[in-house]
Amino acid sequence: MSTRDIVFPAQRQALYEQNRYSPAVRSNGFLFVSGQVGSHPDGRPEPELAAQVRLAFDNLNAILAAAGCSFDDVVDVTVFIVDPAQHFETIWQVFSDCWGEAPHPTLTGVGVTWLYGYQFEIKVIAKLPD
């Protein structure tokens, strides 16, 4: 088995170790980022939905930056939304601020019933810079 090349964002390693997963793994020219939620550094959720989505993007961008990437390097996105019929419009308004310019990455949206106290989660795959 090969060694995983793990990427940790600044000041959040303890949170990932506590929950026993890697925030991101570099492999074969790509960065595979675990789902990011709108959590504060201590792990508690941001209660307001739009702020939670912005914080999820902030947490995602911290991981991308730690790997030498930006959202422009993202090629695939999966979002998970609790009660999408109720929350989609609020979430999508925040996307316009965070999403970046065309051409956009692929997107898969999944409606779910539970996200450990969150309403939104985003996971991505990014192409690492050469």
N, C-alpha and C positions, 0 to 999 in steps of 0.2 A: 504494500500500500504506500502511495506517495504521501509526503508531508503536505498538509494544507498550509497555504500561504494566507494567513488571516490578516484582515485589516481592521484595526480598532480606531474609532474616532477618539479625539482627545477627551479625557475626563469621563468616559462612560464604560471603561473596561470592567469595572466592578459590577455594573448592572448586567452586562453580558455574561460574566462568569457566574453570577448569582443565578441567572436563568438558564445557564448551560447551553448556549448556542453562540455561533460566530456571527458578528455583524455583517461580514462580507468575506468572501473567499476569492482570491485570484487564481485563475486556472485557464491555461491555453489561450491567453490573450484577452480573456474576458474577466469581468468582475461580477460576481453573483452576490447581490445584496439581499439580506434577510428582510422580511417585512418590517417597515418602520411605521411607528404610530406617533401620535402627538403626546409623547411623554416628556416630562421635565427630567433634569439630570438625576433626581432621586427615584425616578420610575413612576411617579404618580401621573395620572392622566390630566391633560388640560380639559376642563369641563365644557367650555364653549366650543361648538362644532367648527366654526370657521377658523378660530385660533388653533384648534386641535389639528386641522388639516395643514395650516401654515407651519406649525411646529413639527409635524411629520415630515414635511418637505425640508425644513431646517435640519432635522436629524439625518435625513437622507443625504442632503448636500454635504454635511460634515463627514459622512462616510466616503462619499465620492471624492471629496477634497483630500482626505487622508490617503486615498489610493492614487492621487494625481489626476483625477477625472473631474468632470463637471456634468451637469444634466445634459449638455450637448452631446456627450458620449453615450448616453442611454439609448439602447436600441429596442428594448422591450420593457413594458410596464404591465404589472398586474395590480389592480386595486380591489380591495375588499370593503364593502359598505354595508353597515347594519341598516336595515330598513331603507333601501335605496329609493323607494317611491317617495318617502318623506324627506330624505337628506340629499338627494342628487343635486338639486339646483344650488343649494348652499355650497356644496363641495365643488361643483363645477365652476362657480364664480371665483373661487380661490385658485383653481387651476390656471385661469388666464394670467394670474400674477406670477405663477411658479413654473409654468410649463415650458416657456422658451419659444423660440422661433421655429418655423417650418424649415426643413422637413421634420415632422414629429415622429417619435418612436411608435411602435405598435402598442396597442392597448387592449387589455382584457379586463372587463369589469365583472365582479362577482358579488351578488347579494348574499349576505350571510346573516345568521341569527345572533351571533355572539363573537366578540373580539376582546375578551378579557377586560371589559370595562371601557373600551374605546368604540368609536363609531366608524373609524376609517383606518385603513392600513394600506401602505404602498410598498411593493417590492419590485426591483428592477434588475435587469442585466445590462451592463455597460461594456463597451469596447475599450480596453485599456489603450492609452497612447503608446505609440511605437517607441 
